[in-house]
Amino acid sequence: MPYIKPERRVALDKEIQALSDRIDSRGELNYAITALLLSEVRGLSYAELSSLMGDIECVKQEFYRRVLAPYEDEKCRENGDVYLPN
């Protein structure tokens, strides 16, 4: 869940923006995400690794729900629905 307390966001946002400013490609973004994820591994166990995979999945789903789905809805209204009513 990305909805952390505002004071924690302030503490992280400057560093996140500095990193973002240096990323020039999707490959570099993938690398940065991978490196951050690997730095969070606190021992090799199924529970630890599964928990980190859950974090990734939650980020993916929330990004889809909050960013991509509304964009797709807008394009559907703009260009017409392709899913016909039954």
PyMOL Python script that loads the backbone (N, CA, C, O; Angstrom):
from pymol import cmd

cmd.read_pdbstr("""\
ATOM      1  N   MET A   1       0.841  -1.171   0.000  1.00  0.00           N
ATOM      2  CA  MET A   1       0.000   0.000   0.000  1.00  0.00           C
ATOM      3  C   MET A   1       0.892   1.242   0.000  1.00  0.00           C
ATOM      4  O   MET A   1       1.714   1.413   0.900  1.00  0.00           O
ATOM      5  N   PRO A   2       0.736   2.105  -0.998  1.00  0.00           N
ATOM      6  CA  PRO A   2       1.604   3.281  -1.081  1.00  0.00           C
ATOM      7  C   PRO A   2       1.161   4.447  -0.205  1.00  0.00           C
ATOM      8  O   PRO A   2       1.813   5.490  -0.191  1.00  0.00           O
ATOM      9  N   TYR A   3       0.077   4.285   0.513  1.00  0.00           N
ATOM     10  CA  TYR A   3      -0.505   5.419   1.238  1.00  0.00           C
ATOM     11  C   TYR A   3       0.112   5.553   2.626  1.00  0.00           C
ATOM     12  O   TYR A   3      -0.538   5.337   3.649  1.00  0.00           O
ATOM     13  N   ILE A   4       1.387   5.916   2.619  1.00  0.00           N
ATOM     14  CA  ILE A   4       2.124   6.086   3.871  1.00  0.00           C
ATOM     15  C   ILE A   4       1.897   7.493   4.410  1.00  0.00           C
ATOM     16  O   ILE A   4       1.367   8.357   3.712  1.00  0.00           O
ATOM     17  N   LYS A   5       2.297   7.710   5.636  1.00  0.00           N
ATOM     18  CA  LYS A   5       2.116   9.015   6.279  1.00  0.00           C
ATOM     19  C   LYS A   5       2.870  10.098   5.500  1.00  0.00           C
ATOM     20  O   LYS A   5       3.961   9.855   4.985  1.00  0.00           O
ATOM     21  N   PRO A   6       2.276  11.292   5.418  1.00  0.00           N
ATOM     22  CA  PRO A   6       2.891  12.384   4.645  1.00  0.00           C
ATOM     23  C   PRO A   6       4.335  12.687   5.038  1.00  0.00           C
ATOM     24  O   PRO A   6       5.160  12.981   4.173  1.00  0.00           O
ATOM     25  N   GLU A   7       4.647  12.620   6.322  1.00  0.00           N
ATOM     26  CA  GLU A   7       6.018  12.937   6.736  1.00  0.00           C
ATOM     27  C   GLU A   7       7.026  11.916   6.201  1.00  0.00           C
ATOM     28  O   GLU A   7       8.175  12.265   5.930  1.00  0.00           O
ATOM     29  N   ARG A   8       6.606  10.671   6.050  1.00  0.00           N
ATOM     30  CA  ARG A   8       7.492   9.656   5.468  1.00  0.00           C
ATOM     31  C   ARG A   8       7.654   9.895   3.966  1.00  0.00           C
ATOM     32  O   ARG A   8       8.727   9.663   3.409  1.00  0.00           O
ATOM     33  N   ARG A   9       6.587  10.358   3.315  1.00  0.00           N
ATOM     34  CA  ARG A   9       6.679  10.676   1.882  1.00  0.00           C
ATOM     35  C   ARG A   9       7.714  11.767   1.655  1.00  0.00           C
ATOM     36  O   ARG A   9       8.543  11.667   0.750  1.00  0.00           O
ATOM     37  N   VAL A  10       7.663  12.812   2.482  1.00  0.00           N
ATOM     38  CA  VAL A  10       8.608  13.923   2.356  1.00  0.00           C
ATOM     39  C   VAL A  10      10.037  13.411   2.479  1.00  0.00           C
ATOM     40  O   VAL A  10      10.923  13.832   1.736  1.00  0.00           O
ATOM     41  N   ALA A  11      10.251  12.504   3.417  1.00  0.00           N
ATOM     42  CA  ALA A  11      11.595  11.964   3.644  1.00  0.00           C
ATOM     43  C   ALA A  11      12.103  11.172   2.438  1.00  0.00           C
ATOM     44  O   ALA A  11      13.311  11.113   2.206  1.00  0.00           O
ATOM     45  N   LEU A  12      11.210  10.572   1.679  1.00  0.00           N
ATOM     46  CA  LEU A  12      11.606   9.720   0.556  1.00  0.00           C
ATOM     47  C   LEU A  12      11.531  10.413  -0.802  1.00  0.00           C
ATOM     48  O   LEU A  12      12.309  10.091  -1.700  1.00  0.00           O
ATOM     49  N   ASP A  13      10.615  11.352  -0.963  1.00  0.00           N
ATOM     50  CA  ASP A  13      10.324  11.913  -2.286  1.00  0.00           C
ATOM     51  C   ASP A  13      11.510  12.584  -2.958  1.00  0.00           C
ATOM     52  O   ASP A  13      11.679  12.446  -4.170  1.00  0.00           O
ATOM     53  N   LYS A  14      12.328  13.298  -2.219  1.00  0.00           N
ATOM     54  CA  LYS A  14      13.465  13.995  -2.820  1.00  0.00           C
ATOM     55  C   LYS A  14      14.448  12.988  -3.424  1.00  0.00           C
ATOM     56  O   LYS A  14      14.947  13.183  -4.532  1.00  0.00           O
ATOM     57  N   GLU A  15      14.718  11.922  -2.690  1.00  0.00           N
ATOM     58  CA  GLU A  15      15.641  10.902  -3.194  1.00  0.00           C
ATOM     59  C   GLU A  15      15.040  10.143  -4.372  1.00  0.00           C
ATOM     60  O   GLU A  15      15.743   9.809  -5.325  1.00  0.00           O
ATOM     61  N   ILE A  16      13.746   9.872  -4.303  1.00  0.00           N
ATOM     62  CA  ILE A  16      13.078   9.187  -5.411  1.00  0.00           C
ATOM     63  C   ILE A  16      13.122  10.052  -6.662  1.00  0.00           C
ATOM     64  O   ILE A  16      13.402   9.552  -7.751  1.00  0.00           O
ATOM     65  N   GLN A  17      12.848  11.344  -6.518  1.00  0.00           N
ATOM     66  CA  GLN A  17      12.885  12.248  -7.670  1.00  0.00           C
ATOM     67  C   GLN A  17      14.288  12.339  -8.258  1.00  0.00           C
ATOM     68  O   GLN A  17      14.448  12.364  -9.478  1.00  0.00           O
ATOM     69  N   ALA A  18      15.303  12.389  -7.401  1.00  0.00           N
ATOM     70  CA  ALA A  18      16.688  12.440  -7.886  1.00  0.00           C
ATOM     71  C   ALA A  18      17.017  11.193  -8.707  1.00  0.00           C
ATOM     72  O   ALA A  18      17.668  11.289  -9.748  1.00  0.00           O
ATOM     73  N   LEU A  19      16.572  10.033  -8.246  1.00  0.00           N
ATOM     74  CA  LEU A  19      16.793   8.800  -8.999  1.00  0.00           C
ATOM     75  C   LEU A  19      16.016   8.839 -10.311  1.00  0.00           C
ATOM     76  O   LEU A  19      16.555   8.502 -11.365  1.00  0.00           O
ATOM     77  N   SER A  20      14.767   9.243 -10.249  1.00  0.00           N
ATOM     78  CA  SER A  20      13.930   9.316 -11.446  1.00  0.00           C
ATOM     79  C   SER A  20      14.538  10.231 -12.504  1.00  0.00           C
ATOM     80  O   SER A  20      14.475   9.935 -13.698  1.00  0.00           O
ATOM     81  N   ASP A  21      15.121  11.332 -12.068  1.00  0.00           N
ATOM     82  CA  ASP A  21      15.745  12.279 -12.999  1.00  0.00           C
ATOM     83  C   ASP A  21      16.923  11.661 -13.752  1.00  0.00           C
ATOM     84  O   ASP A  21      17.281  12.126 -14.835  1.00  0.00           O
ATOM     85  N   ARG A  22      17.522  10.623 -13.187  1.00  0.00           N
ATOM     86  CA  ARG A  22      18.700   9.994 -13.797  1.00  0.00           C
ATOM     87  C   ARG A  22      18.336   8.801 -14.677  1.00  0.00           C
ATOM     88  O   ARG A  22      19.193   8.297 -15.403  1.00  0.00           O
ATOM     89  N   ILE A  23      17.104   8.342 -14.630  1.00  0.00           N
ATOM     90  CA  ILE A  23      16.676   7.176 -15.406  1.00  0.00           C
ATOM     91  C   ILE A  23      16.302   7.632 -16.814  1.00  0.00           C
ATOM     92  O   ILE A  23      15.443   8.494 -16.998  1.00  0.00           O
ATOM     93  N   ASP A  24      16.977   7.026 -17.819  1.00  0.00           N
ATOM     94  CA  ASP A  24      16.792   7.442 -19.211  1.00  0.00           C
ATOM     95  C   ASP A  24      16.082   6.422 -20.090  1.00  0.00           C
ATOM     96  O   ASP A  24      15.830   6.694 -21.264  1.00  0.00           O
ATOM     97  N   SER A  25      15.758   5.257 -19.545  1.00  0.00           N
ATOM     98  CA  SER A  25      15.111   4.238 -20.375  1.00  0.00           C
ATOM     99  C   SER A  25      14.299   3.300 -19.486  1.00  0.00           C
ATOM    100  O   SER A  25      14.456   3.290 -18.266  1.00  0.00           O
ATOM    101  N   ARG A  26      13.437   2.520 -20.113  1.00  0.00           N
ATOM    102  CA  ARG A  26      12.662   1.522 -19.375  1.00  0.00           C
ATOM    103  C   ARG A  26      13.592   0.453 -18.803  1.00  0.00           C
ATOM    104  O   ARG A  26      13.316  -0.103 -17.740  1.00  0.00           O
ATOM    105  N   GLY A  27      14.689   0.164 -19.499  1.00  0.00           N
ATOM    106  CA  GLY A  27      15.670  -0.789 -18.972  1.00  0.00           C
ATOM    107  C   GLY A  27      16.298  -0.291 -17.686  1.00  0.00           C
ATOM    108  O   GLY A  27      16.495  -1.061 -16.745  1.00  0.00           O
ATOM    109  N   GLU A  28      16.616   1.003 -17.642  1.00  0.00           N
ATOM    110  CA  GLU A  28      17.180   1.581 -16.423  1.00  0.00           C
ATOM    111  C   GLU A  28      16.140   1.613 -15.307  1.00  0.00           C
ATOM    112  O   GLU A  28      16.480   1.423 -14.139  1.00  0.00           O
ATOM    113  N   LEU A  29      14.883   1.852 -15.655  1.00  0.00           N
ATOM    114  CA  LEU A  29      13.821   1.801 -14.645  1.00  0.00           C
ATOM    115  C   LEU A  29      13.714   0.389 -14.079  1.00  0.00           C
ATOM    116  O   LEU A  29      13.610   0.207 -12.866  1.00  0.00           O
ATOM    117  N   ASN A  30      13.739  -0.608 -14.961  1.00  0.00           N
ATOM    118  CA  ASN A  30      13.681  -2.004 -14.528  1.00  0.00           C
ATOM    119  C   ASN A  30      14.856  -2.320 -13.611  1.00  0.00           C
ATOM    120  O   ASN A  30      14.687  -2.970 -12.579  1.00  0.00           O
ATOM    121  N   TYR A  31      16.048  -1.858 -13.988  1.00  0.00           N
ATOM    122  CA  TYR A  31      17.227  -2.081 -13.154  1.00  0.00           C
ATOM    123  C   TYR A  31      17.046  -1.450 -11.773  1.00  0.00           C
ATOM    124  O   TYR A  31      17.325  -2.093 -10.760  1.00  0.00           O
ATOM    125  N   ALA A  32      16.583  -0.197 -11.723  1.00  0.00           N
ATOM    126  CA  ALA A  32      16.424   0.500 -10.443  1.00  0.00           C
ATOM    127  C   ALA A  32      15.419  -0.214  -9.546  1.00  0.00           C
ATOM    128  O   ALA A  32      15.643  -0.361  -8.345  1.00  0.00           O
ATOM    129  N   ILE A  33      14.318  -0.654 -10.133  1.00  0.00           N
ATOM    130  CA  ILE A  33      13.312  -1.386  -9.354  1.00  0.00           C
ATOM    131  C   ILE A  33      13.907  -2.696  -8.846  1.00  0.00           C
ATOM    132  O   ILE A  33      13.724  -3.056  -7.684  1.00  0.00           O
ATOM    133  N   THR A  34      14.622  -3.411  -9.723  1.00  0.00           N
ATOM    134  CA  THR A  34      15.249  -4.679  -9.340  1.00  0.00           C
ATOM    135  C   THR A  34      16.263  -4.476  -8.220  1.00  0.00           C
ATOM    136  O   THR A  34      16.278  -5.232  -7.248  1.00  0.00           O
ATOM    137  N   ALA A  35      17.110  -3.456  -8.354  1.00  0.00           N
ATOM    138  CA  ALA A  35      18.128  -3.191  -7.330  1.00  0.00           C
ATOM    139  C   ALA A  35      17.485  -2.846  -5.989  1.00  0.00           C
ATOM    140  O   ALA A  35      17.942  -3.307  -4.944  1.00  0.00           O
ATOM    141  N   LEU A  36      16.429  -2.039  -6.016  1.00  0.00           N
ATOM    142  CA  LEU A  36      15.730  -1.695  -4.776  1.00  0.00           C
ATOM    143  C   LEU A  36      15.114  -2.941  -4.150  1.00  0.00           C
ATOM    144  O   LEU A  36      15.220  -3.156  -2.942  1.00  0.00           O
ATOM    145  N   LEU A  37      14.478  -3.750  -4.970  1.00  0.00           N
ATOM    146  CA  LEU A  37      13.877  -4.981  -4.474  1.00  0.00           C
ATOM    147  C   LEU A  37      14.935  -5.897  -3.858  1.00  0.00           C
ATOM    148  O   LEU A  37      14.733  -6.435  -2.769  1.00  0.00           O
ATOM    149  N   LEU A  38      16.056  -6.073  -4.549  1.00  0.00           N
ATOM    150  CA  LEU A  38      17.121  -6.933  -4.021  1.00  0.00           C
ATOM    151  C   LEU A  38      17.695  -6.386  -2.721  1.00  0.00           C
ATOM    152  O   LEU A  38      18.098  -7.154  -1.847  1.00  0.00           O
ATOM    153  N   SER A  39      17.734  -5.070  -2.590  1.00  0.00           N
ATOM    154  CA  SER A  39      18.257  -4.489  -1.345  1.00  0.00           C
ATOM    155  C   SER A  39      17.311  -4.720  -0.173  1.00  0.00           C
ATOM    156  O   SER A  39      17.706  -4.573   0.983  1.00  0.00           O
ATOM    157  N   GLU A  40      16.074  -5.077  -0.464  1.00  0.00           N
ATOM    158  CA  GLU A  40      15.087  -5.340   0.583  1.00  0.00           C
ATOM    159  C   GLU A  40      15.025  -6.808   1.001  1.00  0.00           C
ATOM    160  O   GLU A  40      14.329  -7.140   1.961  1.00  0.00           O
ATOM    161  N   VAL A  41      15.734  -7.689   0.304  1.00  0.00           N
ATOM    162  CA  VAL A  41      15.739  -9.113   0.668  1.00  0.00           C
ATOM    163  C   VAL A  41      16.442  -9.260   2.012  1.00  0.00           C
ATOM    164  O   VAL A  41      17.601  -8.875   2.166  1.00  0.00           O
ATOM    165  N   ARG A  42      15.731  -9.816   2.974  1.00  0.00           N
ATOM    166  CA  ARG A  42      16.257  -9.971   4.337  1.00  0.00           C
ATOM    167  C   ARG A  42      16.492 -11.442   4.670  1.00  0.00           C
ATOM    168  O   ARG A  42      16.194 -11.901   5.773  1.00  0.00           O
ATOM    169  N   GLY A  43      17.023 -12.159   3.708  1.00  0.00           N
ATOM    170  CA  GLY A  43      17.268 -13.587   3.893  1.00  0.00           C
ATOM    171  C   GLY A  43      16.487 -14.380   2.870  1.00  0.00           C
ATOM    172  O   GLY A  43      15.373 -14.016   2.493  1.00  0.00           O
ATOM    173  N   LEU A  44      17.090 -15.473   2.426  1.00  0.00           N
ATOM    174  CA  LEU A  44      16.445 -16.289   1.412  1.00  0.00           C
ATOM    175  C   LEU A  44      15.543 -17.320   2.068  1.00  0.00           C
ATOM    176  O   LEU A  44      15.998 -18.349   2.568  1.00  0.00           O
ATOM    177  N   SER A  45      14.278 -17.021   2.052  1.00  0.00           N
ATOM    178  CA  SER A  45      13.270 -17.972   2.515  1.00  0.00           C
ATOM    179  C   SER A  45      12.038 -17.759   1.652  1.00  0.00           C
ATOM    180  O   SER A  45      11.832 -16.683   1.090  1.00  0.00           O
ATOM    181  N   TYR A  46      11.229 -18.792   1.556  1.00  0.00           N
ATOM    182  CA  TYR A  46      10.017 -18.672   0.755  1.00  0.00           C
ATOM    183  C   TYR A  46       9.146 -17.538   1.278  1.00  0.00           C
ATOM    184  O   TYR A  46       8.608 -16.757   0.494  1.00  0.00           O
ATOM    185  N   ALA A  47       9.004 -17.443   2.592  1.00  0.00           N
ATOM    186  CA  ALA A  47       8.147 -16.411   3.183  1.00  0.00           C
ATOM    187  C   ALA A  47       8.632 -15.010   2.807  1.00  0.00           C
ATOM    188  O   ALA A  47       7.826 -14.157   2.436  1.00  0.00           O
ATOM    189  N   GLU A  48       9.933 -14.769   2.900  1.00  0.00           N
ATOM    190  CA  GLU A  48      10.497 -13.456   2.572  1.00  0.00           C
ATOM    191  C   GLU A  48      10.315 -13.129   1.097  1.00  0.00           C
ATOM    192  O   GLU A  48       9.850 -12.046   0.744  1.00  0.00           O
ATOM    193  N   LEU A  49      10.685 -14.076   0.237  1.00  0.00           N
ATOM    194  CA  LEU A  49      10.613 -13.833  -1.200  1.00  0.00           C
ATOM    195  C   LEU A  49       9.169 -13.715  -1.668  1.00  0.00           C
ATOM    196  O   LEU A  49       8.858 -12.892  -2.529  1.00  0.00           O
ATOM    197  N   SER A  50       8.300 -14.523  -1.113  1.00  0.00           N
ATOM    198  CA  SER A  50       6.882 -14.449  -1.451  1.00  0.00           C
ATOM    199  C   SER A  50       6.284 -13.112  -1.016  1.00  0.00           C
ATOM    200  O   SER A  50       5.457 -12.536  -1.723  1.00  0.00           O
ATOM    201  N   SER A  51       6.701 -12.631   0.132  1.00  0.00           N
ATOM    202  CA  SER A  51       6.230 -11.333   0.614  1.00  0.00           C
ATOM    203  C   SER A  51       6.659 -10.209  -0.332  1.00  0.00           C
ATOM    204  O   SER A  51       5.869  -9.313  -0.632  1.00  0.00           O
ATOM    205  N   LEU A  52       7.902 -10.257  -0.798  1.00  0.00           N
ATOM    206  CA  LEU A  52       8.376  -9.247  -1.755  1.00  0.00           C
ATOM    207  C   LEU A  52       7.621  -9.342  -3.075  1.00  0.00           C
ATOM    208  O   LEU A  52       7.304  -8.317  -3.679  1.00  0.00           O
ATOM    209  N   MET A  53       7.331 -10.553  -3.528  1.00  0.00           N
ATOM    210  CA  MET A  53       6.526 -10.717  -4.742  1.00  0.00           C
ATOM    211  C   MET A  53       5.138 -10.124  -4.542  1.00  0.00           C
ATOM    212  O   MET A  53       4.571  -9.534  -5.461  1.00  0.00           O
ATOM    213  N   GLY A  54       4.593 -10.281  -3.339  1.00  0.00           N
ATOM    214  CA  GLY A  54       3.300  -9.679  -3.028  1.00  0.00           C
ATOM    215  C   GLY A  54       3.358  -8.163  -3.105  1.00  0.00           C
ATOM    216  O   GLY A  54       2.416  -7.524  -3.574  1.00  0.00           O
ATOM    217  N   ASP A  55       4.465  -7.584  -2.644  1.00  0.00           N
ATOM    218  CA  ASP A  55       4.633  -6.131  -2.743  1.00  0.00           C
ATOM    219  C   ASP A  55       4.603  -5.683  -4.199  1.00  0.00           C
ATOM    220  O   ASP A  55       3.929  -4.714  -4.546  1.00  0.00           O
ATOM    221  N   ILE A  56       5.339  -6.397  -5.046  1.00  0.00           N
ATOM    222  CA  ILE A  56       5.380  -6.059  -6.471  1.00  0.00           C
ATOM    223  C   ILE A  56       3.983  -6.168  -7.078  1.00  0.00           C
ATOM    224  O   ILE A  56       3.558  -5.290  -7.830  1.00  0.00           O
ATOM    225  N   GLU A  57       3.281  -7.229  -6.756  1.00  0.00           N
ATOM    226  CA  GLU A  57       1.938  -7.440  -7.301  1.00  0.00           C
ATOM    227  C   GLU A  57       0.985  -6.337  -6.857  1.00  0.00           C
ATOM    228  O   GLU A  57       0.172  -5.865  -7.652  1.00  0.00           O
ATOM    229  N   CYS A  58       1.074  -5.927  -5.609  1.00  0.00           N
ATOM    230  CA  CYS A  58       0.203  -4.852  -5.116  1.00  0.00           C
ATOM    231  C   CYS A  58       0.504  -3.530  -5.820  1.00  0.00           C
ATOM    232  O   CYS A  58      -0.414  -2.778  -6.147  1.00  0.00           O
ATOM    233  N   VAL A  59       1.783  -3.245  -6.053  1.00  0.00           N
ATOM    234  CA  VAL A  59       2.158  -2.031  -6.790  1.00  0.00           C
ATOM    235  C   VAL A  59       1.557  -2.086  -8.190  1.00  0.00           C
ATOM    236  O   VAL A  59       0.975  -1.108  -8.659  1.00  0.00           O
ATOM    237  N   LYS A  60       1.697  -3.221  -8.851  1.00  0.00           N
ATOM    238  CA  LYS A  60       1.174  -3.385 -10.209  1.00  0.00           C
ATOM    239  C   LYS A  60      -0.334  -3.173 -10.245  1.00  0.00           C
ATOM    240  O   LYS A  60      -0.844  -2.442 -11.093  1.00  0.00           O
ATOM    241  N   GLN A  61      -1.040  -3.811  -9.328  1.00  0.00           N
ATOM    242  CA  GLN A  61      -2.496  -3.709  -9.327  1.00  0.00           C
ATOM    243  C   GLN A  61      -2.979  -2.297  -9.002  1.00  0.00           C
ATOM    244  O   GLN A  61      -3.942  -1.820  -9.603  1.00  0.00           O
ATOM    245  N   GLU A  62      -2.329  -1.634  -8.070  1.00  0.00           N
ATOM    246  CA  GLU A  62      -2.746  -0.276  -7.705  1.00  0.00           C
ATOM    247  C   GLU A  62      -2.444   0.701  -8.843  1.00  0.00           C
ATOM    248  O   GLU A  62      -3.228   1.617  -9.093  1.00  0.00           O
ATOM    249  N   PHE A  63      -1.323   0.516  -9.531  1.00  0.00           N
ATOM    250  CA  PHE A  63      -1.004   1.350 -10.691  1.00  0.00           C
ATOM    251  C   PHE A  63      -2.062   1.159 -11.776  1.00  0.00           C
ATOM    252  O   PHE A  63      -2.513   2.125 -12.391  1.00  0.00           O
ATOM    253  N   TYR A  64      -2.448  -0.086 -12.004  1.00  0.00           N
ATOM    254  CA  TYR A  64      -3.494  -0.350 -12.995  1.00  0.00           C
ATOM    255  C   TYR A  64      -4.805   0.315 -12.580  1.00  0.00           C
ATOM    256  O   TYR A  64      -5.451   0.984 -13.387  1.00  0.00           O
ATOM    257  N   ARG A  65      -5.188   0.132 -11.335  1.00  0.00           N
ATOM    258  CA  ARG A  65      -6.472   0.653 -10.843  1.00  0.00           C
ATOM    259  C   ARG A  65      -6.522   2.174 -10.888  1.00  0.00           C
ATOM    260  O   ARG A  65      -7.534   2.748 -11.291  1.00  0.00           O
ATOM    261  N   ARG A  66      -5.441   2.833 -10.479  1.00  0.00           N
ATOM    262  CA  ARG A  66      -5.458   4.291 -10.339  1.00  0.00           C
ATOM    263  C   ARG A  66      -5.028   5.044 -11.591  1.00  0.00           C
ATOM    264  O   ARG A  66      -5.451   6.182 -11.794  1.00  0.00           O
ATOM    265  N   VAL A  67      -4.190   4.432 -12.445  1.00  0.00           N
ATOM    266  CA  VAL A  67      -3.636   5.152 -13.597  1.00  0.00           C
ATOM    267  C   VAL A  67      -4.122   4.572 -14.923  1.00  0.00           C
ATOM    268  O   VAL A  67      -4.715   5.282 -15.736  1.00  0.00           O
ATOM    269  N   LEU A  68      -3.869   3.278 -15.140  1.00  0.00           N
ATOM    270  CA  LEU A  68      -4.156   2.703 -16.447  1.00  0.00           C
ATOM    271  C   LEU A  68      -5.647   2.510 -16.711  1.00  0.00           C
ATOM    272  O   LEU A  68      -6.114   2.838 -17.802  1.00  0.00           O
ATOM    273  N   ALA A  69      -6.399   1.994 -15.760  1.00  0.00           N
ATOM    274  CA  ALA A  69      -7.829   1.761 -15.982  1.00  0.00           C
ATOM    275  C   ALA A  69      -8.575   3.060 -16.305  1.00  0.00           C
ATOM    276  O   ALA A  69      -9.369   3.070 -17.246  1.00  0.00           O
ATOM    277  N   PRO A  70      -8.354   4.160 -15.564  1.00  0.00           N
ATOM    278  CA  PRO A  70      -9.028   5.407 -15.944  1.00  0.00           C
ATOM    279  C   PRO A  70      -8.635   5.885 -17.351  1.00  0.00           C
ATOM    280  O   PRO A  70      -9.468   6.428 -18.076  1.00  0.00           O
ATOM    281  N   TYR A  71      -7.378   5.683 -17.730  1.00  0.00           N
ATOM    282  CA  TYR A  71      -6.935   6.050 -19.079  1.00  0.00           C
ATOM    283  C   TYR A  71      -7.690   5.219 -20.120  1.00  0.00           C
ATOM    284  O   TYR A  71      -8.173   5.758 -21.115  1.00  0.00           O
ATOM    285  N   GLU A  72      -7.789   3.912 -19.892  1.00  0.00           N
ATOM    286  CA  GLU A  72      -8.524   3.046 -20.814  1.00  0.00           C
ATOM    287  C   GLU A  72      -9.998   3.433 -20.876  1.00  0.00           C
ATOM    288  O   GLU A  72     -10.591   3.422 -21.954  1.00  0.00           O
ATOM    289  N   ASP A  73     -10.593   3.772 -19.743  1.00  0.00           N
ATOM    290  CA  ASP A  73     -11.993   4.209 -19.731  1.00  0.00           C
ATOM    291  C   ASP A  73     -12.186   5.460 -20.581  1.00  0.00           C
ATOM    292  O   ASP A  73     -13.159   5.574 -21.327  1.00  0.00           O
ATOM    293  N   GLU A  74     -11.248   6.395 -20.461  1.00  0.00           N
ATOM    294  CA  GLU A  74     -11.317   7.631 -21.251  1.00  0.00           C
ATOM    295  C   GLU A  74     -11.236   7.319 -22.746  1.00  0.00           C
ATOM    296  O   GLU A  74     -12.002   7.868 -23.539  1.00  0.00           O
ATOM    297  N   LYS A  75     -10.312   6.444 -23.130  1.00  0.00           N
ATOM    298  CA  LYS A  75     -10.165   6.080 -24.540  1.00  0.00           C
ATOM    299  C   LYS A  75     -11.386   5.317 -25.046  1.00  0.00           C
ATOM    300  O   LYS A  75     -11.764   5.458 -26.209  1.00  0.00           O
ATOM    301  N   CYS A  76     -11.997   4.523 -24.199  1.00  0.00           N
ATOM    302  CA  CYS A  76     -13.216   3.804 -24.563  1.00  0.00           C
ATOM    303  C   CYS A  76     -14.336   4.798 -24.872  1.00  0.00           C
ATOM    304  O   CYS A  76     -15.050   4.645 -25.863  1.00  0.00           O
ATOM    305  N   ARG A  77     -14.486   5.809 -24.026  1.00  0.00           N
ATOM    306  CA  ARG A  77     -15.506   6.837 -24.265  1.00  0.00           C
ATOM    307  C   ARG A  77     -15.194   7.623 -25.541  1.00  0.00           C
ATOM    308  O   ARG A  77     -16.093   7.939 -26.321  1.00  0.00           O
ATOM    309  N   GLU A  78     -13.917   7.933 -25.743  1.00  0.00           N
ATOM    310  CA  GLU A  78     -13.480   8.712 -26.905  1.00  0.00           C
ATOM    311  C   GLU A  78     -13.683   7.967 -28.217  1.00  0.00           C
ATOM    312  O   GLU A  78     -14.190   8.527 -29.189  1.00  0.00           O
ATOM    313  N   ASN A  79     -13.282   6.701 -28.235  1.00  0.00           N
ATOM    314  CA  ASN A  79     -13.208   5.948 -29.487  1.00  0.00           C
ATOM    315  C   ASN A  79     -14.277   4.878 -29.646  1.00  0.00           C
ATOM    316  O   ASN A  79     -14.372   4.252 -30.702  1.00  0.00           O
ATOM    317  N   GLY A  80     -15.070   4.663 -28.624  1.00  0.00           N
ATOM    318  CA  GLY A  80     -16.120   3.656 -28.688  1.00  0.00           C
ATOM    319  C   GLY A  80     -15.694   2.337 -28.062  1.00  0.00           C
ATOM    320  O   GLY A  80     -14.538   1.923 -28.139  1.00  0.00           O
ATOM    321  N   ASP A  81     -16.666   1.704 -27.447  1.00  0.00           N
ATOM    322  CA  ASP A  81     -16.441   0.432 -26.758  1.00  0.00           C
ATOM    323  C   ASP A  81     -16.284  -0.693 -27.770  1.00  0.00           C
ATOM    324  O   ASP A  81     -16.942  -0.682 -28.810  1.00  0.00           O
ATOM    325  N   VAL A  82     -15.433  -1.651 -27.485  1.00  0.00           N
ATOM    326  CA  VAL A  82     -15.297  -2.829 -28.340  1.00  0.00           C
ATOM    327  C   VAL A  82     -16.022  -4.034 -27.743  1.00  0.00           C
ATOM    328  O   VAL A  82     -16.210  -5.046 -28.418  1.00  0.00           O
ATOM    329  N   TYR A  83     -16.427  -3.924 -26.483  1.00  0.00           N
ATOM    330  CA  TYR A  83     -17.185  -4.990 -25.843  1.00  0.00           C
ATOM    331  C   TYR A  83     -18.661  -4.690 -26.037  1.00  0.00           C
ATOM    332  O   TYR A  83     -19.203  -3.761 -25.438  1.00  0.00           O
ATOM    333  N   LEU A  84     -19.297  -5.476 -26.873  1.00  0.00           N
ATOM    334  CA  LEU A  84     -20.703  -5.251 -27.190  1.00  0.00           C
ATOM    335  C   LEU A  84     -21.586  -5.820 -26.091  1.00  0.00           C
ATOM    336  O   LEU A  84     -21.251  -6.834 -25.479  1.00  0.00           O
ATOM    337  N   PRO A  85     -22.711  -5.166 -25.846  1.00  0.00           N
ATOM    338  CA  PRO A  85     -23.635  -5.717 -24.833  1.00  0.00           C
ATOM    339  C   PRO A  85     -24.192  -7.057 -25.306  1.00  0.00           C
ATOM    340  O   PRO A  85     -24.338  -7.292 -26.506  1.00  0.00           O
ATOM    341  N   ASN A  86     -24.502  -7.933 -24.347  1.00  0.00           N
ATOM    342  CA  ASN A  86     -25.040  -9.268 -24.690  1.00  0.00           C
ATOM    343  C   ASN A  86     -26.409  -9.156 -25.257  1.00  0.00           C
ATOM    344  O   ASN A  86     -27.020 -10.168 -25.602  1.00  0.00           O
TER     345      ASN A  86
END
""", "prot")
cmd.dss("prot")
cmd.show_as("cartoon", "prot")
cmd.util.cbc("prot")
cmd.orient("prot")
